[in-house]
Amino acid sequence: MKNYLKLAIVISAISISPALVAQVDVDQLMEQAQQGNAQSQFILGKMYEKGENIRKNDNGAIYWYTKSAKQGHAKAQVNLAIMYKRGKGVTQDFDESIYWLKKAAKQNDPIALCNLARIYYQGDGVDQDEKKALKLFTQSAQLGYPPAQVNLGVMYYRGDGVAQDYNKAVEWFQKAAYQRYPKAQANLGEAYYKGTGVKQDYAQALHWFNEAVKKDSAKAQFFLGKMYEQGQGVPQDYNKAINWYQKSAKQEYLVAQNVLGKIYEQGRGVEQNYSQAFKLYKKSAEQGNAQAQFNLGKMYEYGKGVKQDKEIAKDWFNDACINHYPKGCASYQLLDNQGY
């Protein structure tokens, strides 16, 4: 069973309502900020960062976020951390970013907790620590923050830093999905599609995938393509399948690119087109998809959609083999035995 679940590794900053910004008297806000009002300093920092009702100025954003953050304003601390992380208006500084995230996390800010968890999960500027990431994601998720709920679900689904538990994974996906978070909706759809943590139910899978594609979820688009191609819970329809695969592939969803490549190579529901198949396999292969690396190797081996080159084919088979795709290993060995 292929595992398409990935951690939602999004650095999240805190925004303010456009309606609130539109009502702001900039002169009055500036006066309040200069008098030391932390909330006004935060709003002013956000306005400078986004260029809302004022000329965009990252240095100005840093200045006011820092003023506010030093007074303990959690939202300002989070946004200041993000700017240090990205090097916006300031020299990039991961340590300073983590410092401010920790400050906000101590105040139970869910976005800070989630971002800090992601850092520990990836080992981004710190020693990787999945157990610490799990604890922080849990704190954020319990505060109702959808990205943390999704990430916590993924950790349970994959067994990262915790015993694998599909049931708990689905519980967290559901909490975020009911808040209309598209990554959660797509993951919940996948759980129903595969029957992991819940009874397999194509109708429920279809429902959640349809919800997720309302916000252009590439993953959900891919699975809708798969359901229409195979007639799972819907009448089989190659035109609809190809349409959904194309939407997903345009968003660089590597699995969709590979599947669509195979459709063009075989001419299933479309006119056979080796050139298009080659392009799609290449995009997916360059993102690390082992099956696409193998398929691309075959295109080079037989000169389909590209000039025949068994040396290059061997290189792609090697990549597929390194990525644990057995057919890649076998094809590599065969060409190696032939002296390539």
Buried (B, 14 or more C-beta within 10 A) or exposed (E): EEEBBEBBEEBBBBEBEEEEBEEBEEEEBBEBBEEEBBBBBBBBBBBBBBEBEBEEBBEBBBBBBBBBBBBEBBBBBBBBBBBBBBEBBBEEBBEBBBBBBBBBBEBEBBBBBBBBBBBBBBEBEBEEBBEBBBBBBBBBBBBEBBBBBBBBBBBBBBEBBBEEBBEBBBBBBBBBBEEEBBBBBBBBBBBBBBBBBBEEBBEBBBBBBEBBBEEEBBBBBBBBBBBBBEEBBBEEBBEBBBBBBBBBBBBEBBBBBBBBBBBBBEEEBBEEBBEBBBBBBBBBBBBEBBBBBBBBBBBBBEEBBBEEBBEBBBBBBBBBBEBEBEBBBEBBEEBEEEEB
